[in-house]
Every structure is written in C-alpha cells, then in structure tokens.
C-alpha cells in the first residue's frame, strides 16, 4: 500500500510540474501576442 501511495504522489507531483510549465507557456504566448498586436497596430499599414 505504501508503494502505491508513493507512486501516486510521484505522478501527482509530475502532473503539477507539467501543468505549471504549460501554464507558463500559455501566459508567455498570450503576452507576446498582445505585444505583437500593439506593435502591428502602431505601425503604418502599407500593405494593400
């Protein structure tokens, strides 16, 4: 029973680490996209 709990907690910890990495990636992607949108909106549109 102890081995099962140890394995379960190991996978739970791994899940939280991967979820944190994914959350950081999503946050960074949204932030970079917003900056790009602001930069594109400020630049004059020379494309037809």
Beta strands, then each sheet from edge to edge (+ up, - down):
end
